[in-house]
Structures are given as C-alpha cells and as structure tokens.
Amino acid sequence: MTRIQLPESSRNAAITLLNASTTELTDLSIQAKLAHWNVRGPHFLMYHQLFDQVAEHAREGSDSTAERVAALGGVAGLPVQDIATTSPLPTWPMTLRADAKVLAALADRLGIVANHVRERIDQAALAEDADTADLLTELSRILDQDLWMLEAHEPA
Ligand SMILES: [Fe+2]
C-alpha cells in the first residue's frame, strides 16, 4: 500500500529492477569484503582500503535500492540463501591471494553489477518511473567511479 501516484504496472516494473540490483549489490558487498580480508601483497594496505570502499558503496547502494522498493509498496530484499541462488555473480574464488588477481576478480564482478544498473536506468525510464531511473543513474555513477579506481591499478 502506498500513496505514490504511479500506475501499478510502473511500480511493479521498478520493484523488479530494484530488487535485482539489491541482490547483486548485497552479493558484491560480501565479495568485496572477502577481497578486503584475504588480499596479500607488498601494497596490501592500499588494496585492503580500496576493496573496503567498494564493499561500503555496494552496501549503501543496496540500501538505496531496497528502500525505494519499500517506498513503492514492494517487498525489499531477500534472505541470504535466496541471494545465493539468484545472484548472477560468479562465486568468489577463495584461493585467490595475490593483489593483482584479487583486484581483477573484484573488477569483473563490479563490472557486471555496474552494467546491469546502467541497463536498468533505461528500463525504469521505459516503465515511466523517473525517480527510480534517477536513483539508478546516481548509483551507476558511483559504481563506474569505483570500477575506474580498480581498473586504474591495473597495468596501463
Ligand atoms: Fe575491515
């Protein structure tokens, strides 16, 4: 139940888009923490801090998408057991330690999440929910910036 005056079809479409990103961002936030905890190398502290920033932005992003779902009258989020079976991200490779390999694995996953958010901006606009499109646009900019931060540590 909501007093937001958007057609039910718009709200339902936006809820589906937002829930998919909540799932992916929650998975990404955990995977970034695994990178943050397990990375090793001569520049440990730089990577450790960088990966924590990715985790924090993913967690904040999941909060924004989930709360928009709730505002639209939907059911926000999933139990972790359901996130595990529905997230499109590859499982985090727990044997990785070397900083460059950990960074590449995290960049691969962040790239998937960021590109899905970008696709969903247009889908939200098509569903005529300008606020969800705006929320996803802001999120897209943050994720793209974090992706740049990761990619800028790779050899030129
Ligand atoms: Fe930490």
Boltz pocket constraint, residues with backbone or C-beta under 6 A from the ligand:
constraints:
  - pocket:
      binder: B
      contacts: [[A, 36], [A, 52]]
      max_distance: 6.0
